[in-house]
Amino acid sequence: MVIRHDTDCTWIGVPVLPYKEDGTIFKSVTRQVLFDGTGDLPVQFRYFEVGPGGHSTLERHQHQHAVMVIRGCGRVLVGDTVHEIGIRDVVHIPPMTWHQFRAPEDGPLGFLCVVASDRDRPQRPSPEEFAALSGFPGVGDFIRV
Ligand code: MN
């Protein structure tokens, strides 16, 4: 089966959902689930779009992410390092690794993300963990909670 895309990064018949439920800290992010796997392919294939000036939640968890940027550019924290990312760059978020995506002020950051269907809940940093993360070069100015 084929899900055709509409203009930009929207897909016909796929709802554009809020990124997460209430109670997590993010800004200007939407989510589309392009594939919801079962059987021998128990993964979800999602598209996220972080709007201009927006960011995903600063979090970590046991499950991994495999990400490919397909719209715009931005920056991502992986562990203790902030990376510039752009179209077709691939990002791997290993288990229990702090991560956060940010879009620039003047445009969106859109990326595909593969994740296990059965996965643990994200953790957010304690005040002590946040302080420790902030000590790494370039990270204190980058992270948002
Ligand atoms: Mn995550």
Residues whose N, C-alpha, C, O or C-beta is under 5 A from the ligand:
A	BS01	MN	none
